[in-house]
Amino acid sequence: MITLYDLVFQDDRRPSPFCWRAKFALKHKGLAWRDEPMGFTEKQKIAFARSQTVPVIHDGPEVVKDSWAIARHLDEAHPDKPLFESEAALANARFMAGWVDTAVHTALFPIIVGDLYDRVRPVDQPYFRESRGKRLGTTDFAAFQEKARETGVAAFRSVLEPARRTLREQQFLAGRQPAYPDYALAGAFLWARTASPLSLLEQDDPIHAWRERMLDLFDGMGRKAKAA
Ligand SMILES: N[C@@H](CCC(=O)N[C@@H](CS)C(=O)NCC(=O)O)C(=O)O
């Protein structure tokens, strides 16, 4: 049985966008896993993987860290129901994951950072304050978030334009069926959903309808997860 180490916040919330990618990838392949929650200050749990970040999986004798490496590993070790059906699908997924990491997460983080902080387990809050404070140049996350939202929600929506155009034409980013490109972007929305009540999308945005489809996927895995 595969074990997945997943970041945990208060009340068993699971915000990590990269762990969501791993969970979608496991479901896509029909693989069951054992869940192992890990708080920011419990890195000793993943010391065996020599990793400072989650997701990490233990799959039989194999230890794999990093969401992209996990996806590649799953297809190699469990060839049924491939995540990447072809070289082109792999290339497209790689681009999408990179775009979400660099453009989408970057636009999202400032407008939810205060809400994230409020939901970090109290025992992990000093770690979050110090590490994210260094990144943002302030530890007043509530004020930072409020200011960021003045222009940041519109900027976030605008960053999503390539996905919006695609989803006007097709049901999923990967085409008729969801695949890794969808999981990569869905991870970002689940990050926001578990940590923040902020309304990110207009009702008539094609991304809104796609997000509903993604929340319903795999028996409502995303929808059932504890939201903010
Ligand atoms: N490139 C890595 C990034 C993983 C990552 O940044 N994970 C975050 C949670 S979303 C983490 O574990 N952070 C630990 C920390 O900040 O101390 C992947 O794709 O798995």
The ligand as an SDF file (V2000), in Angstrom:
LIG
                    3D

 20 19  0  0  0  0  0  0  0  0999 V2000
    8.3030   21.1260   -6.1070 N   0  0  0  0  0  0  0  0  0  0  0  0
    7.6640   20.5320   -4.9580 C   0  0  0  0  0  0  0  0  0  0  0  0
    7.0850   21.6210   -4.0920 C   0  0  0  0  0  0  0  0  0  0  0  0
    6.4620   21.0630   -2.8260 C   0  0  0  0  0  0  0  0  0  0  0  0
    6.1430   22.1330   -1.7960 C   0  0  0  0  0  0  0  0  0  0  0  0
    6.5770   23.2930   -1.8780 O   0  0  0  0  0  0  0  0  0  0  0  0
    5.3810   21.7260   -0.7670 N   0  0  0  0  0  0  0  0  0  0  0  0
    5.0300   22.6210    0.3230 C   0  0  0  0  0  0  0  0  0  0  0  0
    3.5740   22.4690    0.6980 C   0  0  0  0  0  0  0  0  0  0  0  0
    2.5390   23.1420   -0.5510 S   0  0  0  0  0  0  0  0  0  0  0  0
    5.8160   22.2100    1.5520 C   0  0  0  0  0  0  0  0  0  0  0  0
    5.9750   21.0410    1.8390 O   0  0  0  0  0  0  0  0  0  0  0  0
    6.3390   23.1860    2.2950 N   0  0  0  0  0  0  0  0  0  0  0  0
    7.0620   22.9130    3.4820 C   0  0  0  0  0  0  0  0  0  0  0  0
    7.5970   24.1700    4.0820 C   0  0  0  0  0  0  0  0  0  0  0  0
    7.3230   25.2460    3.5690 O   0  0  0  0  0  0  0  0  0  0  0  0
    8.2610   24.0590    5.0840 O   0  0  0  0  0  0  0  0  0  0  0  0
    6.5900   19.5340   -5.4380 C   0  0  0  0  0  0  0  0  0  0  0  0
    6.1020   19.6810   -6.5810 O   0  0  0  0  0  0  0  0  0  0  0  0
    6.2930   18.5930   -4.7040 O   0  0  0  0  0  0  0  0  0  0  0  0
  1  2  1  0
  2  3  1  0
  2 18  1  0
  3  4  1  0
  4  5  1  0
  5  6  2  0
  5  7  1  0
  7  8  1  0
  8  9  1  0
  8 11  1  0
  9 10  1  0
 11 12  2  0
 11 13  1  0
 13 14  1  0
 14 15  1  0
 15 16  2  0
 15 17  1  0
 18 19  2  0
 18 20  1  0
M  END
$$$$
